[in-house]
Amino acid sequence: KMTTFIDQIKGKIIKKLKPEKVLVIDNSNLHTKHKSFDPTKYHIKLIIKSEKLKKMTKINAHKEIFSILDYEIKNNIHALEIEIR
């Protein structure tokens, strides 16, 4: 089975953060009308339930996620929305 990009992101986050729950939503289809829309890039929404992240400041929690997804952000992700619960 071919792993989707969404599965890859989810796998990386689970491996590195061990969150209680993680949901990765591909919202790319909502942005097709944007002038800067690039069909090769993703608009991702992350919903992460993580006690570890909740204990951090929002900025540090986001930095943690950005460092985990560094390659994907540079290459495949146009927008990343993060919700920590």
C-alpha positions in Angstrom: 0.0 0.0 0.0 1.3 3.4 -0.9 1.6 5.7 2.0 -0.1 9.0 1.4 1.5 12.3 2.2 -1.0 12.7 5.0 0.0 9.4 6.5 3.6 10.3 6.4 3.0 13.5 8.3 0.9 11.7 10.8 3.5 9.0 11.2 6.3 11.5 11.8 4.3 13.4 14.4 3.3 10.2 16.3 6.9 8.9 16.2 8.5 12.1 17.5 5.8 13.5 19.8 3.8 10.5 20.9 0.6 12.6 21.2 -2.6 11.2 22.7 -4.3 11.9 19.4 -3.4 13.4 16.0 -5.6 14.3 13.1 -4.2 15.5 9.8 -6.7 17.2 7.5 -5.9 18.0 3.8 -7.7 21.3 3.1 -6.0 21.9 -0.3 -9.3 21.6 -2.2 -10.5 24.7 -0.3 -7.8 26.8 -1.8 -7.9 26.1 -5.5 -9.3 29.5 -6.3 -6.4 31.3 -4.7 -4.1 33.2 -7.0 -1.0 31.6 -5.5 -2.6 28.1 -5.5 0.0 25.5 -6.4 -1.5 22.0 -7.0 1.8 20.4 -5.9 1.6 22.0 -2.4 -0.7 21.1 0.4 -2.8 23.1 2.8 -2.8 21.1 6.0 -4.6 21.4 9.3 -3.2 19.6 12.2 -5.2 18.9 15.3 -3.0 17.4 18.0 -4.0 16.3 21.5 -0.8 16.4 23.4 -0.1 17.0 27.0 3.6 17.6 26.1 2.7 20.4 23.6 0.1 21.9 26.0 2.8 22.4 28.6 4.9 24.5 26.2 4.2 28.0 25.1 2.3 28.2 21.8 5.4 29.5 20.0 7.6 26.6 21.3 4.9 24.0 20.5 4.7 25.3 16.9 8.5 25.4 16.6 8.5 21.7 17.7 6.0 20.8 15.0 7.9 22.9 12.4 11.1 21.1 13.2 9.5 17.7 12.9 7.9 18.7 9.5 10.8 20.8 8.3 11.4 19.0 5.0 7.7 18.8 4.2 7.2 22.5 4.9 10.1 23.4 2.6 8.9 21.1 -0.1 5.3 20.1 0.0 3.3 22.3 2.4 2.0 25.7 1.4 0.0 26.3 4.6 0.0 24.7 8.0 -2.8 25.3 10.5 -2.1 24.0 14.0 -4.6 23.3 16.7 -3.3 22.0 20.0 -5.8 20.5 22.4 
